[in-house]
Amino acid sequence: MSRFEQFTDQWLPIIGKSVIETFQMVGISLFFSILIGIPLGILIVLTRPGQSLQNKFLYQLSNLLINILRSIPFIILLFFILPFTKLIVGTTIGVKGVIVPLVIYTAPYIARLMESALLEVENGVIEAYTAMGIKTRSIIWHVLLREARPSIILGLTISTVSLIGATAMAGMVGAGGLGDLAYRFGHLRYEVDVMYATVIILIVLVQSIQSIGNRLAARLKKD
């Protein structure tokens, strides 16, 4: 039996399980982060000075909250909110135990990227729709989000790649996934082949997501 066959027989089921855990962490966390991040980004844009829902208190509070959360490195945030994580999901280990810190880490990041994307929409377009008496919620859906679609897709692509990096760090505290596999077997047990396999999978994963995001954004830009 060749070395490659020995490696696949021994490690393929374990690597497969880790890939699934990474997809679970990224998928669930990204879903909740988008639910929080996009509305928060819209709120910042609409409440800033000169906009339709101008509100100095809400604007500054939202900005402050995002800046505070984004200033904490993920590995510190992971430990810092352990009691809160336990309160929300009942555990601090495994895939379930890392979802809360991943969402708190990613949602403000998405909100800031959404803010940048929405601010690229020309004010003249928004003012024209406002002058026609179109309601704010219709302008948000049919103008802001529609015009900013390519930038939003690129922002979500960047967020997803960043989230994959965070799940790898979460693996160091027993969250499972590829990070946990690389740390426990590749680093602590000196299984070099496992480390190489993990790095290659992560590279392929990130490249695939980035390529899909770029193509989708380019297609939306042409529409």
N, C-alpha and C positions, 0 to 999 in steps of 0.2 A: 504493500500500500504506500502510495506517494505521500510526501509531507503535506501537500495540499489537501489530499483526501482525508488524512488524519485530522487536519485542522478543521475542515468542514464538518466531519463527523462529530468532533468534540465540541466545536464552538458555534456552529450554525444555529442550533435551537436557542442558545443563550443570546447570541447576537440578534436573532429575529425577535425574541421577547423584548430586548432592550430597544430595538427600533420601534416596536409597537408602543412601548411605554413613552418614548420620546414623542411620537405622533399624538398620543393621548394628551400629554402635558401641553404640547404646542397648540393642538386643536381646541381643547377646552379653554385654555387661558386666552387664546386669541379671540375666541367667540365673546367671552365676557369683557375682554379689554376693548373690543370694538363697540360693544353695547354702551360702555362707559365713555370711551375716548372720543368717539365721533360727536355725540351730543355735547360733550365738554368743549371740544374744539369749536363747534358752532356757537356755543354760549359765549366763548371768549371773543369771537369775531363780532357777534351782534351786539354785545354790551360795551364794546370799546368806544371811546369818544368819537362822536360823529356818525355812529351807526344807528339803525332803526330802533334798537332796544337799548340805547345807551344807558348804562347804569354803572357809575363809578365804583360803588361798593362791591357789586357782584364781579365786575371785571378784575378789580385788584385782589379780591379774595380768591378767585379762580387761578389767577396768575401765581399768587403766593403759594397756594396748595400744590400746584404743578411743580413750581421751582423747588419746594421743600422735598417732595417725593423724588424728583429727578436728581437731587443732590446726594441721595443716599445710595452708595454702591449696593448691588443686588445681594452680595454675600452677607453684608451687614444687615440689610433689610430682612433677609431670611431669618436671622436669629432675633432681630429686634422685635418682630411682630409675632413671635411664637405663641404667646398667650392668646392673641387675637385670632390667629389661625386655628388654634385648638377650640376656641369658642365658636367659630363659624362652621368648621367641618368635623370637629371632634377628634382630630389627630394631627400630628406634625410630621409624620413620616409617610413614605411612599408617594405615589403619584397624587393621591388625594390631598396629602399634607402640603404639597408645594404649589397647588393651584392658586391659593389666596395670595401668597407673596408674588407669584408671577403676574397675576392680574394687577396688583397694586404697583408693580414695577413697570408694566407695559402700558397700562391705560393712560397715564400722564404723557408718556412718550408719543402715543398715537394722537392724543389731544393736541400736542404741540405741532406735530406734523400736519394734522388737519388744519390747524390755524394757518400755517404757512401756505397750504394748498388753496384754502378758501380766499386768502388775501390776494392770490394771483388773479382772481376774477376782477375784471375792470369795474370800477365804481360806476362808470357811465352806464353800463348794462343794468346794474342794480337800480340806479336812479331812474332809468327809463321805465322799468317795470313798476317801481314804486309810484311814479307819476301817473301810470295808467290805473292805479287803484288796486293793484294785485296785492293780496294779503301776504303777510310776512312768511307764514308757513308754506305758501305756494312758491314764494321766491326762494326759500331755502331748498325745497325739493326740486323745483323745475329749473332754477337758475344756478344757485350757488353749487349744489352738489353735482348737477349735470355738467356745468362748465369746468368744474375742477376734477372731474373723474380721472383723467390720466395722472394728475399729481397725487390724488388720493390712492390710486392703485400702487404707484411707486412708493408712497409713504407706508402703505400697509406691507409692501414687500420688504422694505427696510426693517419694519417692526418685527416681521416674522423671522427674519434672519437674526435679529437681535435676541428674539425670544428663544431661538434654538441655542444660542450661546448661553443664555441664562439657565436653560434646562440642564446644560452640561455642568454648570457650576452647582446646580441643585443636586446633581448626582453625588457630589462630595459629602452630602449630609444624608445619604440613604434614600434619595427620592426615586431611584431607579433610572432607567434610560441609558443612553449611550455614555453620558458623563460618568455615571456610577460604574458602568462596565470598564471604562478606561481607567478610572481611579483604582477600583478594587483589584482588577486582574492585571491591567497593563502597568500600573505604577507600583502598587503594594506587593504584587506577586511576580513582578518582572516578566510578565508574559508579553514579550515585545510584539509578537504577531497580532495579538488582540489589540494592542495600542495602534498599530498600523492600520488594521481593519477598521477600527473606530474612526480614525482620522479620515480615511478614504471615504467612508460612508457619509461623514459630516460634510466633506468637501462636495461630494456628488449632490447631497441634499440641498446645500446652500446654492450651488450653481444652478440646479434645476429650478428652485424657487425664484431665483433672480431672473433667469431666462424667461420663465412664464410671466413674471410680473412685467418685465420690459416689453414683451410682445403684446400683452394685453393692453398696456398703457399706450403703446404705439398704435394699436388698432382703434382704441377709443379716441385717440387724437385725430384720426382721419375722419371719424364719423361727424 
